[in-house]
Every structure is written in structure tokens, then in C-alpha cells.
Amino acid sequence: MDVRHVPEQSPPTGSSADSGSYRDWAELTHDCLTNVLSRLTMEQLWTGPMLVCKPWLRACKDPCLHSTFDLETRFESSPMPIRWWSPEFQRRVDAMLRSVVGWSGGGLTVIRTRHCSDRALNLVAERCPSLQVLSIKSCPKVTDESMARIASHCTNLRELDISYCDEVSHESLVLIGRNCPNLKVLKRNMMEWLDPSEDVTCPEDCDSEAAAIGKFMPRLEHLEIRFSMLTAKGLTSICDGCLDLMHLDLLGCAYLTRRDIVDATSKLKNLKDKVQPNFYIPRSVFRAEMYERLETDVLRIWSGKAGSSC
């Protein structure tokens, strides 16, 4: 039931309400309210109780309700493409995140969102020292500036997702690795540049990112670098430095041959899940008129690398 549209009712006469059992919902104690509100999703909290009355709004701002800021579930269910972005939408996401940072009283530990900017993340770095999970994929206005502050102030970070963040470079990975020794999960996926219908960018030197990961993130257990342009040299750097890896996702890494992958991962004794580049992509993945050109380009890349490794 939408709490904004609960019909007003008067206590019935001649019933137990006359003896004082009737209660106004607005008069619930703060502890009772926060107990009830803690059972709601973030979306339910923002679109219902916050709009009822001032006591409920105050309860909705209690720090105990704001240890997590999670919009990712909503983004995943949206029909909008992952690269969709507008300045106005970014301002709204930033405003929501900054509000939750203020309400959390420094207790915010999990952030999962998209389309935020340096402006919001700089505040996160300043006020959320207990942050453990930061997932900000598809944030074109997040740069090395805010990531440097996150690295300096949020040293308890254990999971980081900076997929599709084109303005974040290997310099941020170096700082995160140096300052966040407990980092276990890194997701640095790129867009599907194999699809000629997509206008996307990738870091100019993915091997530099790989070297930073291998040198400064030795405790990684889960790594995703889909559609990275790293070479055998970069993959070797990762596998030499991250011996605890249990999950390695290389989907779409077109510059790696099967031999490159076998040789580099042979030293990873704990590796349980390994996602291969898998260039034999079903026709349903891309539009039919694009597929033949894609297939030709990919096979040419694969054949050239395979031939050079023989």
C-alpha cells in the first residue's frame, strides 16, 4: 500500500478506541519508525515514507538507514543503454548520493550506482572513511581526481567497479592498489569495441593498467577486464602479481591467444573460474547486417596472433 494515500480515519465511537487504543501513525516513536523503514528498499523509502509527514521524513534520514546506497538494481532493470547519460540525470544522481552521504553520518559502506561525477565522489571520500564497496560503472564524468581522493581516504575498500569509466587511468589503479590493501574484487570492463556499430573508447595502454594491477593489487581474488586491449605481456604481469586470483574474466580480449592465456594462468593455483575471450559470438548478439564484418575482423585478429605465437 502506498503510505501517501492511506485514508484518514476517525476512531470509531463506542469501541475500544474510546479508551485510548487508537493511535495516530505520525506519533509512532522514532525507534519504531526506523525499525519499520529499515525493511524497505531504497526506492520505496524515497518514494513513500519521506513524503508522508515531517516526523517520518526525520526518521527516513536516520543514519542507521543509510549504510548502503544502491541504484544498480534499478539501472539493471532499465531499458536504457548502458552508455546513456545526460547532464541533468547526472545532477540528480549526484544530489541523491550527496544527500545519503550527509545522512549516513560517515557510516556509508556500500555504493552501487552509475552516472555520478567527481563532485559526488569527492564528498564520499571526505565523509565516508568506512566505505568498502564502490561500484560506479558507466560514469563518464568520474576522473583520476576523485579516484585519488577515494584512494587516500577510503582505505578499507575491498570491491571496486570502474567499468566503462573512460576518464579513469592506470594512475588511479596504482593509488588504489597502494592505499587499499584489502581490495579483493576489481571490475574494469570496457565497451564491446569489437562491434563496429559501437562508438566507444578504450584506454590507450591497457598493458599499463595490467602492470598496475599486478604490482599493486596482490590480494585480488576476482578480476574482470572484459574487452580490454591488453596483450600477453599485460596478462603475464597480472598473473605474476595476483597469485590469489580465483575468478578471471577475459571475455572479448581480442589481443590474447589461447596459448597466451594458458601460459600466463598456469601459475594461478587457486583459479576456479576463467572466462575465455570467446570470439565465436552468436549472431543474436549483434545486428545481423553487422555480424559478417565483425566475424571477419575478429578472425583476422585471432589468426594473426595465433600465427605469431607458433
C-alpha positions as a LaTeX table, in Angstrom:
\begin{tabular}{lrrr}
\hline
Residue & $x$ (\AA) & $y$ (\AA) & $z$ (\AA) \\
\hline
Met1 & 0.00 & 0.00 & 0.00 \\
Asp2 & 1.22 & 3.49 & $-0.84$ \\
Val3 & 1.63 & 5.20 & 2.52 \\
Arg4 & 0.96 & 8.56 & 0.89 \\
His5 & $-2.64$ & 7.56 & 0.19 \\
Val6 & $-3.70$ & 5.92 & 3.43 \\
Pro7 & $-7.24$ & 7.23 & 4.02 \\
Glu8 & $-7.74$ & 9.26 & 7.13 \\
Gln9 & $-9.95$ & 7.50 & 9.64 \\
Ser10 & $-11.59$ & 8.72 & 12.80 \\
Pro11 & $-11.61$ & 6.43 & 15.83 \\
Pro12 & $-14.93$ & 4.61 & 15.88 \\
Thr13 & $-17.22$ & 5.63 & 18.71 \\
Gly14 & $-18.41$ & 3.14 & 21.21 \\
Ser15 & $-15.35$ & 0.92 & 20.67 \\
Ser16 & $-12.04$ & 0.27 & 22.32 \\
Ala17 & $-10.74$ & 3.40 & 20.57 \\
Asp18 & $-12.66$ & 5.47 & 23.11 \\
Ser19 & $-10.49$ & 4.01 & 25.83 \\
Gly20 & $-7.30$ & 5.26 & 24.20 \\
Ser21 & $-6.22$ & 2.33 & 21.99 \\
Tyr22 & $-6.42$ & 4.39 & 18.77 \\
Arg23 & $-3.06$ & 5.82 & 17.72 \\
Asp24 & $-2.01$ & 8.33 & 15.11 \\
Trp25 & 0.64 & 6.82 & 12.80 \\
Ala26 & 2.50 & 10.12 & 12.88 \\
Glu27 & 3.01 & 9.64 & 16.61 \\
Leu28 & 4.97 & 6.40 & 16.34 \\
Thr29 & 8.25 & 6.63 & 18.23 \\
His30 & 11.40 & 7.25 & 16.25 \\
Asp31 & 12.76 & 3.79 & 17.08 \\
Cys32 & 9.57 & 2.10 & 15.88 \\
Leu33 & 9.60 & 4.08 & 12.66 \\
Thr34 & 13.22 & 3.31 & 11.84 \\
Asn35 & 12.61 & $-0.37$ & 12.58 \\
Val36 & 9.76 & $-0.44$ & 10.05 \\
Leu37 & 11.58 & 1.71 & 7.48 \\
Ser38 & 14.66 & $-0.50$ & 7.60 \\
Arg39 & 12.62 & $-3.20$ & 5.87 \\
Leu40 & 12.03 & $-1.08$ & 2.77 \\
Thr41 & 14.14 & $-0.83$ & $-0.36$ \\
Met42 & 15.86 & 2.44 & $-1.12$ \\
Glu43 & 13.33 & 3.22 & $-3.86$ \\
Gln44 & 10.41 & 2.54 & $-1.52$ \\
Leu45 & 11.97 & 4.76 & 1.12 \\
Trp46 & 12.42 & 7.71 & $-1.25$ \\
Thr47 & 9.03 & 7.48 & $-2.97$ \\
Gly48 & 6.80 & 6.80 & 0.04 \\
Pro49 & 7.60 & 7.48 & 3.72 \\
Met50 & 9.71 & 10.56 & 3.01 \\
Leu51 & 6.60 & 12.29 & 1.68 \\
Val52 & 4.18 & 11.47 & 4.50 \\
Cys53 & 4.96 & 13.97 & 7.25 \\
Lys54 & 7.89 & 15.68 & 8.98 \\
Pro55 & 8.36 & 13.04 & 11.72 \\
Trp56 & 8.56 & 10.34 & 9.07 \\
Leu57 & 10.97 & 12.42 & 6.99 \\
Arg58 & 13.23 & 12.82 & 10.02 \\
Ala59 & 13.11 & 9.08 & 10.61 \\
Cys60 & 13.98 & 8.43 & 6.96 \\
Lys61 & 17.17 & 10.43 & 7.44 \\
Asp62 & 18.39 & 8.33 & 10.37 \\
Pro63 & 22.00 & 7.18 & 9.82 \\
Cys64 & 21.06 & 3.56 & 10.53 \\
Leu65 & 19.07 & 3.50 & 7.27 \\
His66 & 21.92 & 4.74 & 5.10 \\
Ser67 & 24.81 & 2.33 & 5.27 \\
Thr68 & 24.09 & 1.40 & 1.63 \\
Phe69 & 23.38 & 3.49 & $-1.47$ \\
Asp70 & 22.23 & 1.08 & $-4.20$ \\
Leu71 & 20.74 & 2.20 & $-7.51$ \\
Glu72 & 22.32 & $-0.60$ & $-9.54$ \\
Thr73 & 19.29 & $-2.90$ & $-9.36$ \\
Arg74 & 17.19 & $-0.10$ & $-10.82$ \\
Phe75 & 19.73 & 0.56 & $-13.58$ \\
Glu76 & 19.91 & $-3.12$ & $-14.47$ \\
Ser77 & 16.15 & $-3.27$ & $-14.99$ \\
Ser78 & 16.11 & $-0.12$ & $-17.13$ \\
Pro79 & 15.73 & $-0.42$ & $-20.92$ \\
Met80 & 18.17 & 2.46 & $-21.44$ \\
Pro81 & 21.55 & 1.51 & $-22.97$ \\
Ile82 & 24.48 & 1.35 & $-20.59$ \\
Arg83 & 26.19 & 4.34 & $-22.22$ \\
Trp84 & 23.13 & 6.58 & $-21.88$ \\
Trp85 & 23.94 & 9.78 & $-19.99$ \\
Ser86 & 22.76 & 13.36 & $-19.68$ \\
Pro87 & 23.98 & 16.27 & $-17.53$ \\
Glu88 & 20.58 & 16.66 & $-15.85$ \\
Phe89 & 20.35 & 12.99 & $-14.94$ \\
Gln90 & 23.89 & 13.07 & $-13.56$ \\
Arg91 & 22.99 & 16.07 & $-11.38$ \\
Arg92 & 20.06 & 14.13 & $-9.92$ \\
Val93 & 22.17 & 11.07 & $-9.13$ \\
Asp94 & 24.84 & 13.30 & $-7.59$ \\
Ala95 & 22.21 & 15.05 & $-5.47$ \\
Met96 & 20.82 & 11.75 & $-4.17$ \\
Leu97 & 24.27 & 10.39 & $-3.36$ \\
Arg98 & 25.37 & 13.58 & $-1.62$ \\
Ser99 & 22.19 & 13.54 & 0.47 \\
Val100 & 22.76 & 9.97 & 1.60 \\
Val101 & 26.39 & 10.73 & 2.40 \\
Gly102 & 25.20 & 13.54 & 4.68 \\
Trp103 & 22.52 & 11.42 & 6.35 \\
Ser104 & 24.81 & 8.43 & 6.88 \\
Gly105 & 26.95 & 10.21 & 9.46 \\
Gly106 & 30.06 & 8.61 & 7.99 \\
Gly107 & 28.59 & 5.11 & 8.12 \\
Leu108 & 28.11 & 4.58 & 4.39 \\
Thr109 & 29.88 & 1.32 & 3.45 \\
Val110 & 28.38 & 0.34 & 0.07 \\
Ile111 & 27.81 & 2.48 & $-3.04$ \\
Arg112 & 26.41 & 0.94 & $-6.22$ \\
Thr113 & 25.34 & 3.45 & $-8.84$ \\
Arg114 & 26.01 & 4.84 & $-12.31$ \\
His115 & 26.22 & 8.31 & $-13.84$ \\
Cys116 & 27.67 & 10.09 & $-10.81$ \\
Ser117 & 30.57 & 12.55 & $-11.06$ \\
Asp118 & 33.69 & 13.77 & $-9.29$ \\
Arg119 & 31.54 & 16.23 & $-7.34$ \\
Ala120 & 29.70 & 13.46 & $-5.50$ \\
Leu121 & 32.72 & 11.17 & $-5.12$ \\
Asn122 & 34.85 & 13.93 & $-3.62$ \\
Leu123 & 32.26 & 14.24 & $-0.85$ \\
Val124 & 32.22 & 10.47 & $-0.43$ \\
Ala125 & 35.99 & 10.46 & 0.02 \\
Glu126 & 35.78 & 13.26 & 2.58 \\
Arg127 & 32.99 & 11.81 & 4.75 \\
Cys128 & 32.87 & 8.04 & 4.25 \\
Pro129 & 36.08 & 6.51 & 5.64 \\
Ser130 & 34.36 & 3.15 & 6.20 \\
Leu131 & 33.48 & 2.64 & 2.52 \\
Gln132 & 34.09 & $-0.97$ & 1.45 \\
Val133 & 32.27 & $-1.33$ & $-1.87$ \\
Leu134 & 32.35 & 1.25 & $-4.66$ \\
Ser135 & 30.60 & 0.34 & $-7.92$ \\
Ile136 & 30.40 & 3.33 & $-10.30$ \\
Lys137 & 30.43 & 1.80 & $-13.75$ \\
Ser138 & 29.44 & 3.96 & $-16.70$ \\
Cys139 & 30.39 & 7.29 & $-15.14$ \\
Pro140 & 31.89 & 9.44 & $-17.93$ \\
Lys141 & 32.50 & 12.37 & $-15.56$ \\
Val142 & 34.47 & 10.44 & $-12.96$ \\
Thr143 & 38.19 & 11.14 & $-13.33$ \\
Asp144 & 41.51 & 10.43 & $-11.67$ \\
Glu145 & 40.93 & 13.45 & $-9.43$ \\
Ser146 & 38.15 & 11.90 & $-7.36$ \\
Met147 & 39.65 & 8.42 & $-7.52$ \\
Ala148 & 42.85 & 9.77 & $-5.97$ \\
Arg149 & 40.83 & 11.13 & $-3.06$ \\
Ile150 & 38.96 & 7.84 & $-2.70$ \\
Ala151 & 42.29 & 6.01 & $-2.58$ \\
Ser152 & 43.63 & 8.35 & 0.12 \\
His153 & 40.59 & 8.38 & 2.41 \\
Cys154 & 38.70 & 5.11 & 1.81 \\
Thr155 & 41.46 & 2.64 & 2.60 \\
Asn156 & 39.06 & $-0.13$ & 3.67 \\
Leu157 & 37.90 & $-0.62$ & 0.10 \\
Arg158 & 37.51 & $-4.30$ & $-0.79$ \\
Glu159 & 35.48 & $-4.10$ & $-4.02$ \\
Leu160 & 35.81 & $-1.61$ & $-6.89$ \\
Asp161 & 33.92 & $-1.46$ & $-10.19$ \\
Ile162 & 35.10 & 1.26 & $-12.59$ \\
Ser163 & 33.87 & $-0.38$ & $-15.78$ \\
Tyr164 & 33.19 & 2.00 & $-18.71$ \\
Cys165 & 34.79 & 4.94 & $-16.85$ \\
Asp166 & 36.89 & 6.26 & $-19.72$ \\
Glu167 & 38.45 & 9.15 & $-17.78$ \\
Val168 & 39.95 & 6.87 & $-15.12$ \\
Ser169 & 43.51 & 5.82 & $-15.96$ \\
His170 & 46.14 & 3.40 & $-14.68$ \\
Glu171 & 47.28 & 6.13 & $-12.28$ \\
Ser172 & 44.12 & 5.59 & $-10.25$ \\
Leu173 & 44.74 & 1.86 & $-10.16$ \\
Val174 & 48.22 & 2.48 & $-8.79$ \\
Leu175 & 46.88 & 4.69 & $-5.99$ \\
Ile176 & 44.03 & 2.34 & $-5.14$ \\
Gly177 & 46.42 & $-0.60$ & $-5.01$ \\
Arg178 & 48.93 & 1.22 & $-2.80$ \\
Asn179 & 46.37 & 2.54 & $-0.32$ \\
Cys180 & 43.72 & $-0.18$ & $-0.23$ \\
Pro181 & 45.49 & $-3.41$ & 0.75 \\
Asn182 & 42.25 & $-5.32$ & 1.34 \\
Leu183 & 40.97 & $-4.97$ & $-2.24$ \\
Lys184 & 39.65 & $-8.37$ & $-3.34$ \\
Val185 & 37.40 & $-7.54$ & $-6.31$ \\
Leu186 & 38.21 & $-5.33$ & $-9.30$ \\
Lys187 & 35.96 & $-4.87$ & $-12.32$ \\
Arg188 & 37.49 & $-2.86$ & $-15.14$ \\
Asn189 & 35.37 & $-3.92$ & $-18.11$ \\
Met190 & 35.39 & $-1.91$ & $-21.34$ \\
Met191 & 32.74 & $-1.50$ & $-24.01$ \\
Glu192 & 32.36 & $-4.06$ & $-26.80$ \\
Trp193 & 34.74 & $-2.40$ & $-29.22$ \\
Leu194 & 34.61 & $-5.49$ & $-31.47$ \\
Asp195 & 31.15 & $-4.36$ & $-32.55$ \\
Pro196 & 31.64 & $-1.87$ & $-35.42$ \\
Ser197 & 28.25 & $-0.32$ & $-34.65$ \\
Glu198 & 29.52 & 0.98 & $-31.29$ \\
Asp199 & 31.40 & 4.27 & $-30.98$ \\
Val200 & 33.49 & 3.57 & $-27.90$ \\
Thr201 & 36.88 & 4.32 & $-26.45$ \\
Cys202 & 39.39 & 2.21 & $-24.56$ \\
Pro203 & 42.45 & 3.17 & $-22.56$ \\
Glu204 & 45.39 & 3.76 & $-24.88$ \\
Asp205 & 47.68 & 1.47 & $-22.96$ \\
Cys206 & 45.84 & $-1.39$ & $-21.28$ \\
Asp207 & 49.15 & $-3.08$ & $-20.51$ \\
Ser208 & 49.95 & $-0.17$ & $-18.18$ \\
Glu209 & 46.73 & $-0.85$ & $-16.31$ \\
Ala210 & 47.60 & $-4.54$ & $-16.19$ \\
Ala211 & 51.05 & $-3.74$ & $-14.80$ \\
Ala212 & 49.48 & $-1.56$ & $-12.08$ \\
Ile213 & 47.07 & $-4.35$ & $-11.15$ \\
Gly214 & 49.81 & $-6.96$ & $-10.99$ \\
Lys215 & 52.21 & $-4.81$ & $-8.98$ \\
Phe216 & 49.89 & $-3.09$ & $-6.51$ \\
Met217 & 46.92 & $-5.46$ & $-6.03$ \\
Pro218 & 48.45 & $-8.76$ & $-4.90$ \\
Arg219 & 45.40 & $-9.84$ & $-2.88$ \\
Leu220 & 42.90 & $-9.73$ & $-5.73$ \\
Glu221 & 40.63 & $-12.76$ & $-5.92$ \\
His222 & 38.16 & $-11.61$ & $-8.58$ \\
Leu223 & 39.17 & $-9.68$ & $-11.71$ \\
Glu224 & 37.05 & $-8.68$ & $-14.70$ \\
Ile225 & 38.70 & $-6.92$ & $-17.66$ \\
Arg226 & 36.26 & $-7.64$ & $-20.49$ \\
Phe227 & 37.15 & $-6.22$ & $-23.90$ \\
Ser228 & 40.47 & $-4.91$ & $-22.66$ \\
Met229 & 43.16 & $-4.42$ & $-25.31$ \\
Leu230 & 45.88 & $-5.88$ & $-23.11$ \\
Thr231 & 48.46 & $-8.17$ & $-24.68$ \\
Ala232 & 50.23 & $-11.29$ & $-23.44$ \\
Lys233 & 52.69 & $-9.03$ & $-21.62$ \\
Gly234 & 49.91 & $-7.39$ & $-19.66$ \\
Leu235 & 48.21 & $-10.65$ & $-18.76$ \\
Thr236 & 51.53 & $-12.07$ & $-17.57$ \\
Ser237 & 52.01 & $-9.02$ & $-15.32$ \\
Ile238 & 48.62 & $-9.67$ & $-13.74$ \\
Cys239 & 49.13 & $-13.38$ & $-13.23$ \\
Asp240 & 52.65 & $-12.95$ & $-11.84$ \\
Gly241 & 51.46 & $-10.45$ & $-9.23$ \\
Cys242 & 47.96 & $-11.67$ & $-8.33$ \\
Leu243 & 48.55 & $-15.26$ & $-7.30$ \\
Asp244 & 45.35 & $-15.42$ & $-5.21$ \\
Leu245 & 43.06 & $-14.98$ & $-8.23$ \\
Met246 & 40.06 & $-17.28$ & $-8.18$ \\
His247 & 37.98 & $-15.67$ & $-10.96$ \\
Leu248 & 39.41 & $-14.15$ & $-14.16$ \\
Asp249 & 37.12 & $-12.77$ & $-16.88$ \\
Leu250 & 38.83 & $-12.12$ & $-20.22$ \\
Leu251 & 35.75 & $-12.03$ & $-22.45$ \\
Gly252 & 36.43 & $-10.04$ & $-25.61$ \\
Cys253 & 40.19 & $-9.60$ & $-25.03$ \\
Ala254 & 41.00 & $-9.94$ & $-28.72$ \\
Tyr255 & 44.76 & $-9.46$ & $-28.45$ \\
Leu256 & 45.24 & $-12.65$ & $-26.44$ \\
Thr257 & 45.72 & $-16.08$ & $-27.97$ \\
Arg258 & 44.77 & $-19.33$ & $-26.31$ \\
Arg259 & 48.46 & $-20.06$ & $-25.75$ \\
Asp260 & 48.95 & $-16.65$ & $-24.11$ \\
Ile261 & 46.17 & $-17.42$ & $-21.64$ \\
Val262 & 47.33 & $-20.96$ & $-20.85$ \\
Asp263 & 50.92 & $-19.87$ & $-20.27$ \\
Ala264 & 50.06 & $-16.86$ & $-18.11$ \\
Thr265 & 47.46 & $-18.57$ & $-15.93$ \\
Ser266 & 49.43 & $-21.77$ & $-15.34$ \\
Lys267 & 50.85 & $-20.32$ & $-12.10$ \\
Leu268 & 47.41 & $-19.45$ & $-10.67$ \\
Lys269 & 46.84 & $-22.46$ & $-8.42$ \\
Asn270 & 43.62 & $-21.08$ & $-6.88$ \\
Leu271 & 41.95 & $-20.18$ & $-10.18$ \\
Lys272 & 38.47 & $-21.72$ & $-10.34$ \\
Asp273 & 36.63 & $-19.66$ & $-12.98$ \\
Lys274 & 38.27 & $-18.48$ & $-16.18$ \\
Val275 & 36.18 & $-16.76$ & $-18.86$ \\
Gln276 & 37.86 & $-17.09$ & $-22.26$ \\
Pro277 & 37.80 & $-14.34$ & $-24.91$ \\
Asn278 & 35.19 & $-16.41$ & $-26.82$ \\
Phe279 & 35.20 & $-14.83$ & $-30.23$ \\
Tyr280 & 32.60 & $-17.13$ & $-31.70$ \\
Ile281 & 29.79 & $-14.78$ & $-30.74$ \\
Pro282 & 26.20 & $-15.85$ & $-31.58$ \\
Arg283 & 24.56 & $-13.92$ & $-34.37$ \\
Ser284 & 21.88 & $-12.72$ & $-31.94$ \\
Val285 & 24.41 & $-10.63$ & $-30.04$ \\
Phe286 & 24.88 & $-8.06$ & $-32.79$ \\
Arg287 & 22.61 & $-6.85$ & $-35.54$ \\
Ala288 & 22.58 & $-9.28$ & $-38.49$ \\
Glu289 & 23.87 & $-6.77$ & $-41.03$ \\
Met290 & 26.92 & $-6.12$ & $-38.86$ \\
Tyr291 & 27.82 & $-9.67$ & $-37.98$ \\
Glu292 & 29.68 & $-10.77$ & $-41.12$ \\
Arg293 & 32.05 & $-7.80$ & $-40.92$ \\
Leu294 & 32.59 & $-8.39$ & $-37.20$ \\
Glu295 & 33.28 & $-12.08$ & $-37.72$ \\
Thr296 & 35.86 & $-11.33$ & $-40.42$ \\
Asp297 & 37.67 & $-8.71$ & $-38.31$ \\
Val298 & 37.81 & $-10.92$ & $-35.24$ \\
Leu299 & 39.04 & $-13.97$ & $-37.10$ \\
Arg300 & 41.72 & $-11.87$ & $-38.75$ \\
Ile301 & 42.96 & $-10.64$ & $-35.37$ \\
Trp302 & 42.82 & $-14.13$ & $-33.88$ \\
Ser303 & 44.62 & $-15.76$ & $-36.83$ \\
Gly304 & 47.35 & $-13.15$ & $-36.83$ \\
Lys305 & 48.10 & $-13.55$ & $-33.13$ \\
Ala306 & 47.87 & $-17.32$ & $-33.24$ \\
Gly307 & 50.23 & $-17.46$ & $-36.18$ \\
Ser308 & 52.79 & $-15.25$ & $-34.48$ \\
Ser309 & 52.80 & $-17.47$ & $-31.38$ \\
Cys310 & 53.65 & $-20.63$ & $-33.28$ \\
\hline
\end{tabular}
